[in-house]
Amino acid sequence: MILTEILKNEEERRIHESRQAFISDLRTNQIEYERRAVKAREEGREEGLIEAAKKFIAGGMDTKTVCEMLGISESDLT
């Protein structure tokens, strides 16, 4: 097997291990990036709902009704 031959040679083994570590790091970084992107979208969505709620309330709508319609709590508005 090619991998068996590579692992017999010390330098080739180190190169192989370095490549594997690099690939693993790339995967880990990608997962972390995606996790942060999802969190940022959720935070942005929440901020948008709060701003919309404040505008509706400033326009005369009932706070409780606005919060129920947008799925946020009144405490989010403070």
PLY file of the C-alpha trace (Angstrom):
ply
format ascii 1.0
element vertex 78
property float x
property float y
property float z
element edge 77
property int vertex1
property int vertex2
end_header
0.00 0.00 0.00
1.20 3.54 -0.75
0.33 4.83 2.72
2.34 2.02 4.32
5.37 2.99 2.23
4.96 6.67 3.10
4.76 5.90 6.79
8.01 3.90 6.62
9.94 6.95 5.50
10.28 9.39 8.44
10.25 12.57 6.36
7.31 11.41 4.26
5.47 10.42 7.44
5.97 13.91 8.90
4.74 15.50 5.69
1.70 13.23 5.71
0.96 14.03 9.37
1.35 17.76 8.69
-1.09 17.57 5.81
-3.58 15.64 7.93
-3.25 18.20 10.75
-3.74 21.03 8.27
-6.90 19.39 6.86
-8.21 18.84 10.37
-7.56 22.50 11.25
-9.36 23.64 8.10
-12.40 21.55 9.02
-12.39 22.87 12.59
-12.09 26.46 11.38
-14.94 25.95 8.90
-17.21 24.56 11.61
-16.38 27.49 13.91
-16.95 29.99 11.10
-20.35 28.49 10.33
-21.31 28.49 14.02
-20.39 32.16 14.36
-22.23 33.06 11.15
-25.42 31.41 12.41
-25.11 33.23 15.74
-24.54 36.57 14.00
-27.61 36.04 11.79
-29.72 35.19 14.83
-28.50 38.28 16.69
-29.14 40.45 13.64
-32.64 39.05 13.27
-33.36 39.70 16.95
-32.08 43.28 16.68
-34.23 43.84 13.61
-37.34 42.59 15.38
-36.65 44.84 18.36
-36.17 47.89 16.15
-39.38 47.10 14.26
-41.25 46.68 17.55
-40.01 50.05 18.79
-41.22 51.71 15.59
-44.65 50.08 15.81
-44.99 51.13 19.43
-43.82 54.67 18.63
-46.51 54.69 15.92
-49.17 53.99 18.53
-49.52 50.22 18.56
-49.98 48.38 21.85
-46.69 47.07 23.28
-48.09 43.71 24.33
-49.68 43.10 20.94
-46.53 44.07 19.05
-44.38 41.77 21.19
-46.77 38.87 20.72
-46.92 39.40 16.97
-43.13 39.55 16.62
-42.39 36.80 19.13
-40.27 38.92 21.45
-40.66 39.79 25.11
-41.36 43.25 26.47
-38.10 43.07 28.40
-36.23 42.93 25.07
-37.36 46.49 24.39
-35.41 48.05 27.24
0 1
1 2
2 3
3 4
4 5
5 6
6 7
7 8
8 9
9 10
10 11
11 12
12 13
13 14
14 15
15 16
16 17
17 18
18 19
19 20
20 21
21 22
22 23
23 24
24 25
25 26
26 27
27 28
28 29
29 30
30 31
31 32
32 33
33 34
34 35
35 36
36 37
37 38
38 39
39 40
40 41
41 42
42 43
43 44
44 45
45 46
46 47
47 48
48 49
49 50
50 51
51 52
52 53
53 54
54 55
55 56
56 57
57 58
58 59
59 60
60 61
61 62
62 63
63 64
64 65
65 66
66 67
67 68
68 69
69 70
70 71
71 72
72 73
73 74
74 75
75 76
76 77
